[in-house]
Amino acid sequence: MRDLVVKAGVALGILALVGTVAGTVGEAWWIFDLASNFRLQYFIAAGIAAIVTFAARLPLLGIAFGVVSLFNAALVAPLYASEPPPVAGDARMEIASSNMQTHNSRQQINWLTSTEPDLIFLFESSRQAEDLIREADLGYEVTSGIDPDDAFGLSILSKDPFEFEVLPSSRDGGDAVRLEARLGNETIVVYAIHPPSPSNPVRSESRDKLLERIGRAAAEETLPVVVVGDFNATPWSAGFRKLVEPADLANSQDGFGFGATWHANWPAFAGVPLDHLVHSRDLTTVNREVGPSAGPDHRPIRVELGFAEIDA
């Protein structure tokens, strides 16, 4: 039995080591980039492997697996250790986002609307979901981005009127819109995006191109910027970096934890965060929540924003 435990521990450590190395060079190959998504899992797996191998008096393996665990811990730690800048003034805006997967989930809609966010973005929404929201009389104007020839698309729920434009998305689908909204007395720009899932080389490339294009567009904005949606990427993937680096966008997860949103039915430590809100540094995250599992395989998110206090 002891030998079996040791062998299982070594195998677990090797898997974590291979995944860690592959994920670190994710830009080289789309499969490697998929491996970058599981940093929390590598931290846990390598940590268990280190304990098992040290207990089995295999110190070199224990040290190696311990280093792997600590390396991944360092990548996850900013989500807990970072502290958003203090908020300036009383102006607040709350934005919610969910990949509905065409589920007409009353429970998820109830959670999304329970705090009356200013904007709610429903990706993979359906006309049935839009009808359900209108019939419920929740106090939201429903703007449909569903093309007449498509089964699903983007629905936007808003308290106040706004102007928006549909942006060119990837060749394999996805949604990307730009709108202007009000945060207190100021105008901000919101990009709502849902690139393709990276399930094959073509879709992975399309995801990265859309994320990169939105990142460059955000860098050219003169107003405060928010990008929200199902990015089909975690903070450690090459695609996510292509989005946030051009405009130095802040991740609303920082200071609020791992916040796994997929798969909704898995334990939190087994899931990954694919649904995000990132923003320019003149904004700050006041609060961030991940919603319940309610049908779709994504959990919704809700983020409260304010203007960041800027040191003189």
N, C-alpha and C positions, 0 to 999 in steps of 0.2 A: 504493500500500500504506500509506504514511504517513497519507494522508487517511482511509483506512478505520479505522486504529488510533485516530486522534483521534476520529472519529465514534463508534466503539464505546466509547471512554473517556468521552466526554460523555454518551452514552446511559446508561452504567452509573452515572455520577454522578447523573444526573437521577432514575433509578429509586431510588437510595439516598436522595436528598433527599426525594422524594415519600413513600417508605415511612417515613422518619424522622419527617416532619411528621405523617403520618396516624397512626402509632403513638403519638405524643405526645398525641393527642386521642382515644385509643381508647375512652373512655367515651361519646363522641358517637354512635358507630355500630359495630356488630359487625364490619364489614369492616375499619374502622380498627383495632379491637382486634387482629384477626388480624395486621395489619401490625406490631404492637408486638413480635412474637415473634422478629424476625430482626435483633436489634441487632448481633450479631457479624458477620453477613453484610453489614449496612450499613457497618460499620466497615471491613471489608476492601474492599468495592466502592468506597466513596467514597475510600478511601486510594489505590487503584489509579487511580481517575479523577483525583485530585489530581496524582499523579505524571505521568500522561499529559498533562494539560492544562498543567502547568507546563513540561514538556519541549517542548510545542508552542507555547510563548510565549503562553499564554492565562492571564495571572496572575489576573484576576478570577474566572474559573471555578475555577482551581486553589485560590484562597483559599476560595471557597464550598464546594468539595468537601472541602477540608481541614478546615474547621469542622464539616461534617457527620460526617466520620470521627472527629474528636476528641470530638464530642458523644456518639456511640455508644460510643466507647472508655471515656468516663467512666461510662457506665451498666453496662458489662461489668466494669470494673476492680475493683469491690468483691469480686467473686467470687474474685479472685486476691490483692488487697491486704489484705483484712480478715483478722484473726487471731482465731479463737475464744478466749473466755476460758479461762484455765488450769483444769484439772480439779481438783476437791477430793476427796480420799479415793480409795479403791480400787474403789468400786462402779462397775460397767459394765453396760450393756445394749446388745445389738446387735439391730437391726431391719432386715429385708430386705423388699423390695417388688418385685413384677413384674406387668406386664400380660401374661398368658399368651396371650390371644386364642384360647383353647381349644386351643392347641398342647400336645401331650403331650411336651414337650421334655425329655428326660432330661439333656441338656447343661446347660440352664438350671437345672433342679432341682438338679443336682450342684453348680453354682456357688453357688446360693442357700444350700445346706445345708453347703457345704464348711467354713465357719468356725463352724458350729453356732450360728446366731443364736438369740436367745431367742424372737423372734416373726418369722414370715414371713407376709406378706400376698400372696395370689395373686388378682389381679383378672382378670375374664373367664376364670376357671378353669372346669373341667368336672368332671363326675363321673368321667370316665376318668382325668383327672390325679390326682384324689383317690385313686382305686383304685391308681394307679401308685405313689403315695407310700406308701400303706399296705402294699402288697406289698413295697416296697423295704426296709421296716423301718428307717427312718432315725432312729427315736427320737423322733418327733414325734406328738403328738396332733393329729388333723385335725378341725377344726370346720368344718362346711359351712354356708355362708350362701346356698347355691343353692336358690332356690325350686323346688318340684316342677314348676311350670309353665314354668320358664325353662330355656333351653339352657345358660346359663352364669351365673356370679355370683362371689361372694367366698369363697375358702377361706382359713382361718387355721391356720397350723401353729405349735404352741407346745410348749415344753419343760415348762412348769408350767401348772396349771389357772388359769383366769381367769373372770371374769364379764363378760358383754357384753350390749349391747342394740342392736337394729337401729333406726336412726334414720330418720325420714321422708326419702326422697330426692326427687329432682326428678320432675316429671310425665313426663319423657321417659326415665326410667330412671336408672341410676347406683346406686352403693352407698355407704352411710354407716353405720358402726357405731362405737359407743363402748365401750371396755373399760378395765378397770383391771388394771394389771400391777405387778410389783415391780422396782424398781431398788435393789439392795442390800436394806436394811431398810425402804425407803420405798415408798409407793404412788404411782404416776403414772397419769395418764389418757392413753389413746391413742385418737385418732380415725383410723380408716382409711376413706378416701373415694376415690370414683371418679365424678366428675360427668360428664355427657354431653360429648361433643366439640362444639365450637362451629361446627358445619358449616352451620348456618342460623340465622336470627334467634331462633327459638323455643328451639332447643337452646343457643344462646349465652346467652340470658337465664336458662335453667334452670341452666346451669353456674354463672353468677354468683350466682344466688340460693342455690344449695347452698353455694358457697364462703363467701358472706357469712353464711349461717346458722351454719356451723361456726365461722367466725371469732368471731361473737358468743357462741356457746356456750363456746368456749375462753376468752374474756374473763371469763366468769362462774365458771370453775373456780377452786377454792381450792388444788388440787393442781398439781404440775408437769404440763405438757401437751405432747403430741406429736401432730402431724397428719402422716400419711403416706399416699402413694398416687400414682396417676396423676391429676394435677390437670387435665390437658388445658389447661394454662396455663403460661406462662413467667413468670419473676420480673418482667417488665416489663409484663404485661397488667393490665387493670383488675380482672379477677377475682381474680388473685393478691393484689393490694393489699387487696381486700375481705376476704380471708381473714386476712392477717397483721397488718393495722393495728389492729383492735379490741383485740387482746391483745399487740401489739408482739412478734410471734413472730419468732424468728431463723431465717434460712435456713441449713440445713446445708451448702449450697454455698459459703458465704462462707469463703474461705481455701483451698478445695479445687478451685476452677476451674469452668469452664463446664459440663462434665459432660453433654454432649448425650445424651439417651436415645432420641430419635426423629428420624429414621427409622433403625432399627438398621443398615441396610445402606448408609447414606450415610457418606461421610467425616465425621470429627468436626466439622470446621469448617462443614459444610453442614447439620448437624442442629440440633435445639433441645432444651432441657431441659424435658420435660413431667412427669417423675416426680420427686417431691420428698419430703423430710422437713423439716418446720419444727417449732420447739419454743419453749417459754417460756424466758425469760432465766435462770431458775434452773438450767437444764441447759446443757451445752456439747457440741459435736461433737468427739469424740476422733479419729475417722477416718471417711472417706467414700470409697466405691468405686462405680464404674459397671461393670457386668458385660459379658460378651461378647454379640455377636449370635448367637442360637441358635434361630431360627425365627420368633418373633413380631417385629413391627416396632418394639417397644420393647425397650430394654436394661434389665436389672434394676439396682436400687441396693441398697447395703448400708451402714448407718450405725451407728457405735458411739457411744454417748452416756455421759456421766457428769454428776455434779452440778458446776455452775460454782462456782469459788472466788469468794466474795462478799467484797469489801473491807469491813472493819468501819467 
